[in-house]
Amino acid sequence: MDNFYRLLENKANRIVTLLLNSKPELAGAHEEKVRATAKETDLRYLDWVDSRRALVDKLSGGRIGYIHLPDPANEGNQELFKYFYPQVDKDALIIDDRYNGGGFIPDRMIELLDRPILNYWVRRGEKPSQTPAYANAGPKVMLINGFSSSGGDALPYYFRERGIGKLIGTRTWGGLIGISGNPSLMGGGGISAPQFRFLDTHGMWAVEGTGVSPDIEVVDRPDLVAAGHDPSLEMGVKVLMDELAKNPPKKVTVPPAPVIP
């Protein structure tokens, strides 16, 4: 076949039998049944995220965790909970807000990223455990670009307001007007009219039309990306590694047990 995808035409969501072999021969081949997918978007997205995480792990020697948030709605919260907890013990975290399509207000997401450690518990013969059990007190940065929109604008705004860390990349889209409760039309169409707008705590209109600017501007140049680089992410690793060198993570020192007279 000049293009094996032709064999998959009209096979979406159907069980397809593949004949597999390490060489182009029928002898020694075996069958595998798979369900064909209608599009590769999700697979390509997962591959991109996994490759970003692997790059961060390689550049930092395993010290920095990586989480991409595609939106502040269902998928974004799923990704945050899926990857925050297993990486909570990392020395630092990169939160990737690039290509964040918006959807909801990310206040709960910021609360999790900004969760403070309140105390420790000491058990005999064990390392101290913290409360909350899942909180990361290390330095953090957030990556942003012009495709970070709506709730993707709000997320870096809140990140900066809480003083969690630096924003790296390019200015966000600047579309933070909410749409809610617009009725559908009988013909199947709809009307999209803004219902509410962003006002900061100083009583000033903000973000809408201007976006959120980075603390460190980095352009993800297409030629560098095509060559396998990720300039914003690489800068994020550098910033965090420099911070870790200046302020190494502090380990909890358990004092001698109190002596009761």
Backbone as CSV, one residue per row, in Angstrom:
resi,resn,N_x,N_y,N_z,CA_x,CA_y,CA_z,C_x,C_y,C_z
1,MET,0.839,-1.208,0.000,0.000,0.000,0.000,0.869,1.251,0.000
2,ASP,0.494,2.241,-0.814,1.214,3.509,-0.790,0.838,4.325,0.439
3,ASN,-0.338,4.030,1.012,-0.791,4.729,2.222,-1.675,3.773,3.015
4,PHE,-1.136,3.245,4.122,-1.883,2.229,4.865,-3.142,2.781,5.524
5,TYR,-3.245,4.136,5.611,-4.458,4.719,6.187,-5.690,4.409,5.320
6,ARG,-5.451,4.123,4.044,-6.583,3.782,3.179,-7.309,2.539,3.691
7,LEU,-6.566,1.659,4.317,-7.166,0.430,4.838,-8.073,0.703,6.042
8,LEU,-7.938,1.904,6.625,-8.726,2.263,7.810,-9.908,3.160,7.465
9,GLU,-10.125,3.454,6.189,-11.253,4.308,5.815,-12.574,3.664,6.229
10,ASN,-13.450,4.503,6.836,-14.776,4.054,7.303,-14.704,2.973,8.377
11,LYS,-13.577,2.940,9.089,-13.427,1.950,10.160,-13.510,2.579,11.552
12,ALA,-13.772,3.889,11.652,-13.783,4.573,12.945,-14.758,3.914,13.913
13,ASN,-14.287,3.703,15.145,-15.076,3.131,16.245,-15.465,1.669,16.002
14,ARG,-14.860,1.025,15.023,-15.137,-0.390,14.764,-13.929,-1.227,15.187
15,ILE,-14.177,-2.492,15.518,-13.089,-3.400,15.841,-12.387,-3.810,14.545
16,VAL,-11.085,-3.608,14.509,-10.289,-3.913,13.325,-9.232,-4.954,13.712
17,THR,-9.044,-5.936,12.865,-8.023,-6.959,13.107,-6.758,-6.608,12.337
18,LEU,-5.653,-6.500,13.069,-4.356,-6.186,12.467,-3.492,-7.440,12.472
19,LEU,-2.750,-7.630,11.406,-1.791,-8.723,11.318,-0.409,-8.121,11.518
20,LEU,0.265,-8.522,12.592,1.523,-7.888,12.977,2.699,-8.843,12.856
21,ASN,3.825,-8.278,12.439,5.047,-9.050,12.347,6.227,-8.089,12.394
22,SER,7.376,-8.581,12.776,8.579,-7.740,12.807,9.195,-7.573,11.426
23,LYS,8.670,-8.323,10.431,9.148,-8.231,9.059,7.950,-8.383,8.127
24,PRO,8.031,-7.892,6.917,6.881,-7.928,5.997,6.624,-9.315,5.425
25,GLU,6.266,-10.233,6.313,5.967,-11.598,5.898,4.768,-12.114,6.675
26,LEU,4.011,-13.034,6.071,2.881,-13.650,6.773,3.357,-14.691,7.767
27,ALA,4.461,-15.349,7.453,4.987,-16.387,8.348,5.407,-15.778,9.677
28,GLY,4.846,-16.310,10.757,5.204,-15.822,12.093,4.407,-14.618,12.548
29,ALA,3.479,-14.157,11.717,2.664,-12.992,12.097,1.573,-13.410,13.089
30,HIS,1.087,-12.456,13.872,-0.007,-12.731,14.803,-1.054,-11.629,14.704
31,GLU,-2.263,-11.936,15.156,-3.371,-10.994,15.058,-3.546,-10.199,16.350
32,GLU,-3.940,-8.932,16.194,-4.317,-8.076,17.317,-5.593,-7.346,16.916
33,LYS,-6.548,-7.288,17.841,-7.798,-6.581,17.566,-7.777,-5.235,18.287
34,VAL,-8.082,-4.170,17.558,-8.091,-2.820,18.122,-9.363,-2.105,17.680
35,ARG,-9.738,-1.089,18.434,-10.863,-0.256,18.033,-10.297,1.008,17.384
36,ALA,-10.574,1.192,16.122,-10.035,2.335,15.392,-10.640,3.639,15.909
37,THR,-9.840,4.698,15.928,-10.298,5.997,16.406,-10.671,6.901,15.228
38,ALA,-11.592,7.828,15.479,-12.046,8.726,14.416,-11.049,9.855,14.156
39,LYS,-10.249,10.187,15.160,-9.261,11.250,14.985,-8.083,11.017,15.928
40,GLU,-6.952,11.619,15.602,-5.724,11.412,16.365,-5.434,12.545,17.339
41,THR,-6.340,13.507,17.437,-6.077,14.712,18.229,-5.688,14.377,19.665
42,ASP,-6.490,13.564,20.343,-6.210,13.238,21.745,-4.901,12.470,21.887
43,LEU,-4.633,11.549,20.956,-3.392,10.778,21.011,-2.182,11.682,20.826
44,ARG,-2.285,12.606,19.886,-1.178,13.535,19.646,-0.991,14.481,20.843
45,TYR,-2.109,14.876,21.487,-2.012,15.741,22.662,-1.302,15.001,23.800
46,LEU,-1.703,13.763,24.055,-1.078,12.988,25.124,0.406,12.769,24.847
47,ASP,0.743,12.549,23.580,2.151,12.367,23.210,2.935,13.651,23.462
48,TRP,2.323,14.806,23.143,2.985,16.100,23.376,3.213,16.328,24.861
49,VAL,2.194,16.057,25.671,2.322,16.249,27.124,3.388,15.321,27.693
50,ASP,3.353,14.060,27.305,4.338,13.098,27.807,5.751,13.495,27.405
51,SER,5.911,14.006,26.200,7.242,14.422,25.757,7.707,15.665,26.503
52,ARG,6.785,16.579,26.857,7.150,17.754,27.658,7.605,17.312,29.047
53,ARG,6.855,16.399,29.639,7.186,15.929,30.983,8.540,15.209,30.979
54,ALA,8.780,14.411,29.938,10.054,13.704,29.834,11.212,14.686,29.669
55,LEU,10.989,15.761,28.910,12.032,16.759,28.713,12.355,17.479,30.017
56,VAL,11.330,17.854,30.763,11.548,18.503,32.060,12.301,17.573,33.000
57,ASP,11.911,16.310,33.014,12.563,15.328,33.882,14.041,15.191,33.517
58,LYS,14.328,15.165,32.206,15.713,15.027,31.751,16.540,16.263,32.087
59,LEU,16.000,17.449,31.804,16.752,18.686,32.025,16.985,18.978,33.501
60,SER,16.083,18.515,34.360,16.188,18.827,35.794,16.733,17.666,36.617
61,GLY,17.050,16.563,35.966,17.523,15.406,36.725,16.451,14.833,37.625
62,GLY,15.192,14.966,37.196,14.083,14.413,37.966,13.597,15.280,39.110
63,ARG,14.102,16.493,39.240,13.757,17.339,40.390,12.483,18.161,40.168
64,ILE,12.119,18.397,38.895,10.994,19.285,38.592,9.857,18.502,37.954
65,GLY,8.646,18.748,38.423,7.464,18.138,37.854,6.846,19.023,36.784
66,TYR,5.984,18.441,35.967,5.368,19.183,34.861,3.893,18.827,34.757
67,ILE,3.040,19.855,34.636,1.597,19.653,34.483,1.088,20.593,33.404
68,HIS,0.429,20.044,32.377,-0.209,20.895,31.375,-1.700,20.961,31.654
69,LEU,-2.253,22.176,31.587,-3.677,22.389,31.845,-4.344,22.862,30.556
70,PRO,-5.061,21.974,29.848,-5.671,22.355,28.566,-6.813,23.339,28.697
71,ASP,-7.441,23.386,29.870,-8.515,24.336,30.142,-8.760,24.352,31.643
72,PRO,-9.570,25.302,32.140,-9.917,25.312,33.561,-11.254,24.615,33.816
73,ALA,-11.693,23.798,32.860,-12.974,23.098,32.965,-12.720,21.622,33.289
74,ASN,-13.500,20.728,32.702,-13.423,19.312,33.056,-12.052,18.696,32.779
75,GLU,-11.584,18.817,31.528,-10.325,18.171,31.168,-9.145,18.751,31.941
76,GLY,-9.128,20.072,32.125,-8.034,20.699,32.843,-7.965,20.266,34.293
77,ASN,-9.123,20.179,34.958,-9.131,19.724,36.346,-8.746,18.253,36.451
78,GLN,-9.159,17.458,35.479,-8.750,16.052,35.460,-7.236,15.936,35.342
79,GLU,-6.638,16.734,34.444,-5.191,16.696,34.265,-4.470,17.181,35.521
80,LEU,-5.006,18.214,36.160,-4.375,18.742,37.365,-4.368,17.698,38.469
81,PHE,-5.514,17.078,38.730,-5.577,16.085,39.794,-4.797,14.823,39.435
82,LYS,-4.782,14.495,38.149,-4.085,13.278,37.715,-2.574,13.408,37.881
83,TYR,-2.045,14.615,37.655,-0.592,14.771,37.655,-0.030,15.566,38.833
84,PHE,-0.885,16.293,39.568,-0.375,17.016,40.737,-0.003,16.045,41.851
85,TYR,-0.875,15.117,42.145,-0.655,14.220,43.286,0.575,13.335,43.127
86,PRO,0.807,12.693,41.978,2.014,11.871,41.876,3.312,12.672,41.802
87,GLN,3.222,13.986,41.568,4.420,14.807,41.487,4.535,15.790,42.656
88,VAL,3.723,15.584,43.674,3.682,16.543,44.782,5.003,16.603,45.549
89,ASP,5.807,15.525,45.490,7.080,15.504,46.212,8.244,16.061,45.394
90,LYS,7.981,16.545,44.187,9.043,17.157,43.387,9.526,18.434,44.075
91,ASP,10.781,18.796,43.811,11.337,20.006,44.414,10.708,21.273,43.848
92,ALA,10.186,21.205,42.627,9.582,22.376,41.976,8.589,21.889,40.928
93,LEU,7.749,22.812,40.436,6.726,22.451,39.459,6.649,23.477,38.329
94,ILE,6.470,22.983,37.107,6.147,23.828,35.964,4.682,23.599,35.628
95,ILE,3.887,24.674,35.645,2.477,24.609,35.269,2.355,25.221,33.881
96,ASP,1.939,24.414,32.918,1.891,24.855,31.523,0.468,25.285,31.167
97,ASP,0.282,26.595,30.972,-1.027,27.171,30.636,-1.138,27.480,29.145
98,ARG,-0.125,27.102,28.370,-0.159,27.378,26.934,-1.287,26.583,26.272
99,TYR,-1.952,27.227,25.322,-3.063,26.597,24.586,-4.237,26.251,25.500
100,ASN,-4.367,26.968,26.593,-5.487,26.755,27.515,-6.729,27.419,26.926
101,GLY,-7.742,26.614,26.591,-8.908,27.119,25.878,-9.983,27.756,26.715
102,GLY,-9.797,27.840,28.036,-10.793,28.485,28.893,-12.009,27.612,29.134
103,GLY,-13.007,28.196,29.783,-14.239,27.462,30.069,-14.852,27.867,31.391
104,PHE,-14.084,27.727,32.483,-14.572,28.077,33.814,-13.577,29.001,34.510
105,ILE,-13.937,29.451,35.704,-13.039,30.278,36.513,-12.157,29.342,37.351
106,PRO,-10.826,29.438,37.234,-9.926,28.449,37.843,-9.545,28.723,39.291
107,ASP,-10.504,29.149,40.124,-10.156,29.454,41.511,-9.739,28.218,42.293
108,ARG,-10.409,27.076,42.081,-10.048,25.855,42.795,-8.671,25.343,42.362
109,MET,-8.343,25.553,41.097,-7.033,25.121,40.612,-5.925,25.907,41.309
110,ILE,-6.118,27.198,41.437,-5.121,28.030,42.104,-5.006,27.665,43.578
111,GLU,-6.126,27.345,44.217,-6.085,26.947,45.623,-5.229,25.704,45.825
112,LEU,-5.317,24.761,44.907,-4.514,23.549,45.028,-3.038,23.855,44.817
113,LEU,-2.719,24.679,43.817,-1.322,25.019,43.542,-0.714,25.871,44.646
114,ASP,-1.552,26.643,45.336,-1.083,27.562,46.376,-1.341,27.009,47.777
115,ARG,-1.609,25.739,47.879,-1.947,25.126,49.176,-0.738,25.135,50.104
116,PRO,-0.861,25.747,51.291,0.272,25.793,52.216,0.343,24.551,53.098
117,ILE,1.542,24.244,53.570,1.722,23.167,54.546,1.461,23.749,55.934
118,LEU,0.562,23.155,56.684,0.135,23.695,57.972,0.890,23.107,59.159
119,ASN,1.242,21.838,59.092,2.010,21.232,60.175,2.512,19.862,59.739
120,TYR,3.292,19.214,60.613,3.798,17.867,60.358,3.384,16.955,61.508
121,TRP,3.362,15.659,61.196,3.069,14.636,62.210,4.249,13.673,62.260
122,VAL,4.659,13.322,63.469,5.814,12.445,63.643,5.376,11.141,64.306
123,ARG,5.678,10.042,63.624,5.425,8.711,64.174,6.751,8.017,64.408
124,ARG,6.789,7.144,65.388,8.033,6.454,65.720,8.562,5.677,64.523
125,GLY,9.834,5.905,64.211,10.493,5.157,63.157,10.102,5.538,61.754
126,GLU,9.350,6.617,61.581,8.914,7.019,60.246,9.295,8.474,59.984
127,LYS,9.323,8.826,58.683,9.562,10.217,58.313,8.331,11.054,58.661
128,PRO,8.541,12.348,58.960,7.384,13.206,59.254,6.423,13.278,58.066
129,SER,5.145,13.282,58.350,4.125,13.454,57.304,3.469,14.814,57.507
130,GLN,3.019,15.409,56.414,2.512,16.778,56.471,0.995,16.829,56.361
131,THR,0.448,17.956,56.793,-0.958,18.280,56.586,-1.017,19.667,55.946
132,PRO,-1.698,19.790,54.787,-2.354,18.741,53.997,-1.337,17.719,53.477
133,ALA,-1.801,16.491,53.290,-0.903,15.436,52.841,-0.351,15.724,51.450
134,TYR,-1.141,16.417,50.619,-0.715,16.714,49.252,-0.615,18.214,49.062
135,ALA,0.580,18.741,49.262,0.873,20.159,49.059,2.327,20.263,48.630
136,ASN,2.608,21.146,47.688,3.968,21.339,47.208,4.429,22.743,47.564
137,ALA,5.439,22.811,48.414,5.928,24.105,48.890,7.105,24.622,48.076
138,GLY,7.477,23.901,47.022,8.612,24.316,46.213,8.289,25.449,45.266
139,PRO,9.321,26.014,44.601,9.092,27.107,43.639,8.330,26.597,42.426
140,LYS,7.604,27.506,41.784,6.792,27.150,40.629,6.875,28.260,39.581
141,VAL,6.700,27.892,38.329,6.549,28.859,37.242,5.361,28.421,36.392
142,MET,4.810,29.374,35.633,3.713,29.064,34.721,4.083,29.533,33.327
143,LEU,3.861,28.661,32.332,4.127,28.991,30.937,2.848,29.502,30.292
144,ILE,2.945,30.600,29.524,1.764,31.197,28.886,2.093,31.562,27.443
145,ASN,1.042,31.716,26.623,1.226,32.228,25.265,-0.076,32.857,24.772
146,GLY,-0.100,33.283,23.527,-1.264,33.976,22.990,-2.477,33.095,22.795
147,PHE,-2.327,31.790,22.973,-3.461,30.877,22.881,-4.005,30.518,24.268
148,SER,-3.493,31.185,25.305,-4.047,31.047,26.657,-5.206,32.034,26.746
149,SER,-6.428,31.530,26.775,-7.566,32.431,26.590,-8.661,32.227,27.624
150,SER,-9.400,33.319,27.909,-10.547,33.285,28.817,-10.115,32.797,30.198
151,GLY,-10.576,31.610,30.615,-10.086,31.066,31.884,-8.597,30.842,31.856
152,GLY,-8.038,30.688,30.642,-6.595,30.595,30.477,-5.904,31.920,30.675
153,ASP,-6.641,33.034,30.582,-6.143,34.351,30.990,-6.208,34.489,32.505
154,ALA,-7.316,34.003,33.080,-7.527,34.152,34.521,-6.515,33.357,35.329
155,LEU,-6.163,32.162,34.849,-5.253,31.299,35.597,-3.900,31.967,35.865
156,PRO,-3.209,32.504,34.839,-1.952,33.199,35.136,-2.153,34.493,35.923
157,TYR,-3.302,35.150,35.730,-3.585,36.345,36.527,-3.633,35.975,38.003
158,TYR,-4.367,34.933,38.348,-4.449,34.484,39.742,-3.089,34.000,40.239
159,PHE,-2.348,33.320,39.378,-1.016,32.806,39.726,-0.117,33.945,40.173
160,ARG,-0.174,35.061,39.436,0.634,36.235,39.788,0.093,36.922,41.034
161,GLU,-1.235,37.060,41.125,-1.832,37.723,42.278,-1.486,37.014,43.583
162,ARG,-1.416,35.697,43.554,-1.087,34.932,44.749,0.412,34.868,44.991
163,GLY,1.209,35.387,44.047,2.662,35.386,44.225,3.256,33.988,44.185
164,ILE,2.648,33.104,43.397,3.099,31.711,43.367,4.418,31.563,42.625
165,GLY,4.598,32.339,41.560,5.838,32.234,40.802,5.805,33.118,39.569
166,LYS,6.831,32.992,38.741,6.967,33.822,37.549,6.165,33.258,36.374
167,LEU,5.716,34.167,35.502,5.050,33.803,34.260,6.077,33.894,33.135
168,ILE,6.154,32.849,32.310,7.163,32.768,31.255,6.481,32.509,29.911
169,GLY,6.874,33.246,28.880,6.313,33.027,27.546,5.926,34.332,26.893
170,THR,4.737,34.373,26.309,4.234,35.588,25.656,2.858,35.947,26.200
171,ARG,2.424,37.178,25.943,1.175,37.708,26.494,-0.026,36.844,26.112
172,THR,-0.927,36.655,27.078,-2.107,35.829,26.831,-3.098,36.556,25.927
173,TRP,-4.118,35.826,25.522,-5.068,36.284,24.503,-5.812,37.563,24.903
174,GLY,-6.276,37.657,26.140,-6.978,38.857,26.593,-8.453,38.852,26.297
175,GLY,-9.102,37.717,26.496,-10.541,37.626,26.285,-11.219,37.089,27.525
176,LEU,-11.377,37.936,28.545,-11.911,37.453,29.823,-13.289,38.061,30.100
177,ILE,-14.185,37.887,29.137,-15.587,38.250,29.334,-16.386,36.955,29.365
178,GLY,-17.255,36.816,30.366,-17.981,35.565,30.547,-19.242,35.471,29.720
179,ILE,-19.506,34.267,29.228,-20.717,33.968,28.477,-21.498,32.917,29.246
180,SER,-22.744,33.231,29.583,-23.529,32.290,30.386,-25.015,32.558,30.198
181,GLY,-25.784,31.479,30.065,-27.233,31.605,30.024,-27.833,32.093,28.728
182,ASN,-27.070,32.056,27.626,-27.629,32.496,26.351,-28.523,31.395,25.770
183,PRO,-29.759,31.728,25.375,-30.687,30.697,24.886,-30.356,30.240,23.473
184,SER,-30.733,29.000,23.190,-30.584,28.466,21.836,-31.771,28.919,20.987
185,LEU,-31.583,28.953,19.683,-32.636,29.344,18.759,-33.355,28.107,18.211
186,MET,-34.579,28.276,17.776,-35.378,27.155,17.290,-34.742,26.471,16.084
187,GLY,-34.023,27.231,15.281,-33.410,26.668,14.090,-32.117,25.920,14.355
188,GLY,-31.705,25.831,15.630,-30.483,25.111,15.969,-29.279,26.003,16.174
189,GLY,-29.408,27.285,15.893,-28.307,28.219,16.099,-28.306,28.768,17.517
190,GLY,-27.580,29.816,17.715,-27.506,30.412,19.039,-27.002,31.829,18.975
191,ILE,-27.132,32.543,20.090,-26.655,33.913,20.209,-25.632,33.959,21.333
192,SER,-24.469,34.492,21.038,-23.416,34.589,22.035,-23.255,36.053,22.440
193,ALA,-23.725,36.379,23.624,-23.630,37.754,24.127,-22.937,37.741,25.484
194,PRO,-21.957,38.629,25.725,-21.249,38.642,27.003,-22.179,39.014,28.156
195,GLN,-21.963,38.329,29.281,-22.815,38.536,30.454,-22.084,39.198,31.622
196,PHE,-20.777,38.948,31.751,-20.053,39.547,32.883,-18.590,39.759,32.500
197,ARG,-17.974,40.774,33.164,-16.621,41.184,32.810,-15.729,41.240,34.054
198,PHE,-14.427,41.136,33.818,-13.425,41.049,34.887,-13.125,42.419,35.493
199,LEU,-13.254,42.532,36.809,-12.917,43.743,37.573,-11.925,43.342,38.651
200,ASP,-10.783,44.036,38.745,-9.791,43.637,39.749,-10.157,44.175,41.124
201,THR,-9.368,43.828,42.124,-9.683,44.187,43.515,-9.457,45.668,43.801
202,HIS,-8.882,46.403,42.831,-8.696,47.850,42.991,-9.798,48.634,42.284
203,GLY,-10.805,47.913,41.782,-11.908,48.566,41.100,-11.590,49.004,39.686
204,MET,-10.637,48.313,39.041,-10.233,48.672,37.684,-10.554,47.512,36.734
205,TRP,-10.989,47.872,35.505,-11.166,46.845,34.487,-9.800,46.272,34.140
206,ALA,-9.718,44.961,33.987,-8.416,44.342,33.752,-8.547,43.139,32.821
207,VAL,-7.438,42.750,32.242,-7.234,41.543,31.417,-7.949,41.614,30.065
208,GLU,-9.262,41.907,30.044,-10.014,41.937,28.792,-9.399,42.942,27.816
209,GLY,-9.020,42.438,26.650,-8.434,43.300,25.626,-6.947,43.549,25.788
210,THR,-6.380,43.187,26.919,-4.948,43.417,27.151,-4.193,42.130,27.441
211,GLY,-4.866,41.140,28.036,-4.205,39.893,28.379,-3.332,40.024,29.605
212,VAL,-2.577,38.978,29.877,-1.647,38.947,31.013,-0.242,38.818,30.451
213,SER,0.624,39.775,30.764,1.989,39.790,30.227,2.919,38.926,31.075
214,PRO,3.922,38.320,30.451,4.855,37.468,31.197,5.853,38.282,32.000
215,ASP,6.421,37.659,33.005,7.542,38.264,33.732,8.825,38.087,32.928
216,ILE,8.919,36.960,32.227,10.064,36.680,31.363,9.515,36.338,29.981
217,GLU,9.768,37.193,28.998,9.228,36.953,27.663,10.111,35.969,26.898
218,VAL,9.492,34.912,26.414,10.174,33.904,25.605,9.245,33.544,24.453
219,VAL,9.763,33.617,23.234,8.977,33.262,22.051,9.328,31.835,21.644
220,ASP,8.319,30.995,21.513,8.532,29.625,21.052,8.691,29.643,19.531
221,ARG,9.889,29.962,19.089,10.153,30.102,17.653,9.904,28.789,16.922
222,PRO,9.174,28.840,15.801,8.854,27.618,15.059,10.077,26.806,14.652
223,ASP,11.179,27.487,14.278,12.365,26.741,13.852,12.978,25.961,15.011
224,LEU,12.928,26.545,16.222,13.460,25.847,17.392,12.553,24.692,17.787
225,VAL,11.231,24.934,17.711,10.277,23.870,18.037,10.430,22.711,17.063
226,ALA,10.589,23.038,15.768,10.756,21.997,14.748,12.043,21.208,14.973
227,ALA,13.020,21.847,15.605,14.297,21.177,15.881,14.263,20.378,17.173
228,GLY,13.090,20.355,17.824,12.953,19.562,19.046,13.090,20.338,20.332
229,HIS,13.206,21.657,20.237,13.336,22.477,21.439,11.969,22.992,21.893
230,ASP,11.917,23.439,23.129,10.740,24.104,23.684,11.270,25.276,24.499
231,PRO,11.487,26.438,23.858,12.149,27.563,24.523,11.517,27.981,25.846
232,SER,10.182,28.114,25.894,9.523,28.534,27.136,9.755,27.521,28.242
233,LEU,9.586,26.261,27.916,9.763,25.205,28.909,11.216,25.135,29.382
234,GLU,12.142,25.266,28.452,13.561,25.218,28.824,13.920,26.387,29.735
235,MET,13.334,27.563,29.469,13.565,28.710,30.347,12.955,28.448,31.726
236,GLY,11.768,27.820,31.752,11.140,27.489,33.023,12.014,26.592,33.872
237,VAL,12.628,25.591,33.246,13.535,24.693,33.972,14.737,25.473,34.510
238,LYS,15.301,26.353,33.673,16.465,27.141,34.105,16.129,28.024,35.304
239,VAL,14.987,28.702,35.228,14.590,29.596,36.324,14.430,28.805,37.624
240,LEU,13.780,27.654,37.539,13.545,26.858,38.745,14.832,26.243,39.278
241,MET,15.708,25.778,38.399,16.969,25.200,38.861,17.834,26.266,39.533
242,ASP,17.819,27.487,38.991,18.546,28.593,39.631,17.961,28.877,41.012
243,GLU,16.626,28.859,41.113,15.970,29.108,42.399,16.302,28.010,43.400
244,LEU,16.323,26.774,42.943,16.649,25.658,43.840,18.102,25.725,44.303
245,ALA,18.988,26.243,43.432,20.394,26.387,43.817,20.559,27.471,44.884
246,LYS,19.777,28.556,44.751,19.858,29.652,45.720,19.167,29.292,47.031
247,ASN,18.053,28.603,46.907,17.271,28.245,48.093,16.947,26.751,48.061
248,PRO,17.899,25.914,48.469,17.671,24.468,48.448,16.468,24.092,49.306
249,PRO,15.739,23.047,48.903,14.585,22.594,49.698,14.995,22.278,51.134
250,LYS,14.201,22.739,52.068,14.488,22.499,53.479,13.811,21.227,53.952
251,LYS,14.604,20.355,54.528,14.069,19.128,55.082,13.636,19.369,56.525
252,VAL,12.602,18.690,56.933,12.093,18.844,58.288,13.056,18.171,59.271
253,THR,13.479,18.918,60.278,14.337,18.361,61.326,13.488,18.049,62.544
254,VAL,13.481,16.803,62.925,12.690,16.386,64.086,13.549,16.513,65.350
255,PRO,13.136,17.318,66.312,13.903,17.472,67.540,13.757,16.236,68.435
256,PRO,14.584,16.127,69.449,14.435,14.998,70.382,13.044,15.006,71.018
257,ALA,12.544,13.846,71.299,11.223,13.739,71.918,11.235,14.432,73.283
258,PRO,10.148,15.117,73.618,10.114,15.799,74.928,10.204,14.805,76.075
259,VAL,10.906,15.220,77.117,11.051,14.391,78.306,9.997,14.801,79.325
260,ILE,9.165,13.872,79.694,8.106,14.163,80.649,8.629,13.807,82.052
261,PRO,8.714,14.789,82.922,9.246,14.508,84.271,8.284,13.633,85.087
